[in-house]
Amino acid sequence: MQRQRFELKYIINEETALKVRDFVSGELDMDEYSVGRPNYSYPVHSLYIDSDDLRLYWETINGNKNRYKLRLRFYTTNPDAPVFFEIKRRMNNIIMKQRGGVRQEAVAWLLDGQLPTEEHLVARNNPKHLVALQRFCQLMCDMRGKPKVHICYEREAYVSDDDTVRVTLDRHVMAEENLSSTIKTEMEFPVHRFVKQVILELKFTNRFPNWFRHLVHRFNVMQCGAAKYISSVEGVGRARLDAWGSPPLVAEAHDLCDYS
């Protein structure tokens, strides 16, 4: 399990995003994957796993304090590149992640419910990665989870030397139904989410940096959750993804900005 991390999200426009870029670049170094890229951004792809009744989606809608998401995170379909099986768990305002990097040829095998072994990992002889992969597969099998939605976006990232502080700017969020075990980077009929908006995330593992406070006040931004998976399910169409068609009871209506 990684160190506990806090994440604060804000939805801003492009004009503000460019000003935030200038501000942040005076405090943090650009992420190595952003260097030299157009608009300092690199593509991020995620394949989200959920049950036929969209249990994980509804847990977020209902505002459950202790919840998690299951996703495959990847950046290319190059056979030599890893696919990360990730558990992103939220406990109140704290985020914890476990993940294991898997060889691409093993992805379909694992998503079909086969037992994970060390041979599936990119970094063998790493107990933490194997434990994360085994835990992911256990959670997926317990709820009979399946691939549901492919989400991609462009990420601009800045990070501290010790990796305890990180700032990201996410743009051009797109989503598409993907019910198969195939990972891909191309989309045929994507829906666009957070159109003309940029998702700013301030992340830290220890104390809240004072300059974060200055950033928030200087640009007059308001904390507002921006759950890509929730927005994408709504965009793709819940009825297309929910095989049962009868959601759990929701205590009360929530605005999208209440989701995190």
N, C-alpha and C positions, 0 to 999 in steps of 0.2 A: 504494500500500500504506500502510495506517495505521501509526502508531508501534507498536512491539512492546508487547504488553500481557500482564500476568499476571492470571490468574483463579484464585481460591481459592473452592471451593464447600463449603457445609455444609448439612445437612438438620436443621432444627429444628422445634419445635412452635410453635403460635400464641402461647402464653404467653411463650415466649422471644422470639418475633418482635416482640411489642409492646414488650418491654424493649429490644431492639436498636434499634427505631425511636427511642425516647427517647434512647438513647446516641448514635446516629449523627446525629440532628438537631442535636446540639450541636457537631458537627464539619463537617457538609456542609449545603448548601442542597437543598431538595426540587427534584427535576426539574420543569421547567415543565409537563410533561404530567401530573404527579401532583397538582399544586395544584388544590384545589377538587373533586377526584374523590371518590366514595364510597370509603372506606377508603384514600384517597390512591393509588388504583391505576387503571391504564388497561389496556385489552385489547391483547395482542400476538398476532399470528397469523403462522404460518410454514407454508409448503408445502415439504416436503423432497423433494429429487430423489435418486434412486438408480438403480442398474442393475437388470435383471431378476433377477440373482443376489444383489442386495443387497450389492454390493461394499463400499460405504462403511460400511454397518452392520457387516460382518464385520471390516473393518480396525480398527474401534474395539473390537470384541469381542476380537480377537487382540492388542490393546495395541500396535499399530504406533505408533512414536514420531512419525513424520512422516506426518500424515494430514490430510484436509480433509473438510468437509461443504459441500454445495450446498443453498441454501434461498432461497425467496422470502419476504421479510419485509414485512408490511403491517399496517395498523391499521384500515382501513375499506375498503369496496367503493365508496366515492364515486368516480365516474369521474375527478374532478379530482385525486384523491390519488395519490401515487406508489406503486409497488411496487418494493422494493429487491431486486435480484438480488445475493446475497451469497455469497462464498467465505470460509468460516471455516477457516483453516489452523492446525494445531497442529504446532509443532516442539519436541519435548520438553515443557517447561512454558510455552513462550511461545505466545501467541495472536496471530495476525495476520489482519486482515480486509480484504477488498476488496469494494466494492459500488458499484453504479450504479443510480440511480433511474430507473425506466422508466414510461412512460405505461401506464395499465391496458389500453387498447385494443390495446397491442402484446404483452401477456403471452402470449396463446395462440399468436400468430405466432412468437415466439421459442422457446417450449417445443416447437413443432412442428419446430424445426431450421432456421428461416430465419436468414440471416446478419444480425447486429445492425449497425445504422447509427446515426449521430448523431440521426437523426429519431426514433428510439425513446426517446430520453432526455428526462427532464423538464428537466434543466439542460443545455441544449445548449452547445456550445463549451466543454465541460469534458473535456479529454483523459483525466483520471484516471478519470472515470466511464465513458467509452467503452472504455478499456483494460480496466477491471474487467468490463464487460459482455461484451466479446469473449472474455476469458479464461474467464469462466463458461460461455459457450456452447461454447467449444472443449472444456473438460473434460466438459461434459454430452454432447456429441456423441461424444467419444472413447470413452466408456464406454456410449454409448447410454442415457443416463439418462432417466428419466421421473418424473413426479409420483408420489409414493407415500403420504405421510402429511401430513395437515393437523393442526397442533398449535396450541392456543391456551391462554393463561393470563393472569392478572391480575398486573401488575407495579407495585410500589412502588419508586421510585428516588430516590437522592440523589447529588449530584454536586458536585465542587469547582469553584471559579471558573475554573480553567484546564483543567478537564476531564481532569486526570491521575489523579484518584481518583473511583471510582464504587462505590456500594453498591446492590444491588437485592435485593428480597424478592419472590419469585414464588409465587403461590398458585393453587389451582384449575386444575391442569394437566389438559387434556382432549385427546384425540386421536381421529382418525377416518381411515379409509382414504379417500384421494382420488387416483384414478388418472387424472383428467382434467386439462386445462389451465385449468380454471375456478377462480378464486379466490373464496372465500366466507367469511363470518364466522359463518354459522349451521351447526350440526351436527345431523344427524338421529339418529344412534346413537353418541354418543361413549363412549369408555372413559375412566375417570378414573384418573389416575396420581398418585403421591405424595399419596395421600388423607390428609387431616388433617395434612399436613406442609407446611412452608414451605421453599423453596430460597433460602438466603442466598448471595449472591455478593459477594466482595470483589475489586475490580478496581483495578489501578494500573499506570501506564506507566513510572514511574521507580523510586524506592526504595520498599521496604515501609514504610508509615507506622507510626510507633511506636504510635499509638492503635489500629491494627488489632490489634497484639499485646495491648494492654490489653483490647480487646473479646473476643478469643478466650479469654483467661484468665478474664475476669470472668464470662462466660456458660458457660464450660466446654464449648465446642463443638469438635467434632473434624472436621478436613477430610475430606471424603468426596464424591467425584465424583457428579454427578447429571445424567446425559445424558438430556435429554428425548426426543431422537430414539430412542435405544436402548430406553428404557422404553416408548415409544409403540409401536414395532414389536412388542415383546413383548406389549403389551396388545391391539393390534389383531389380532395373530396372524401370525407369520412366514410361515406357509403361504399366507396370503391374498395376501401381497405378493411372495413369492419365486416367480417364474415358472419357475425351473429346478428348484427343490426339492432341490438338493444343495449344501449350504454348503461353503466351503473348510474344510480341516482347522484345528482350533483347538488350539493348543499345550497349553492347560490350561484348566480351568474358572475363571471369574472371577465374583466377587460383583458385583452391580450397582454398589456403591459404589466399585468400582475404575475405573469408566468416568468420563471427564471430557468 
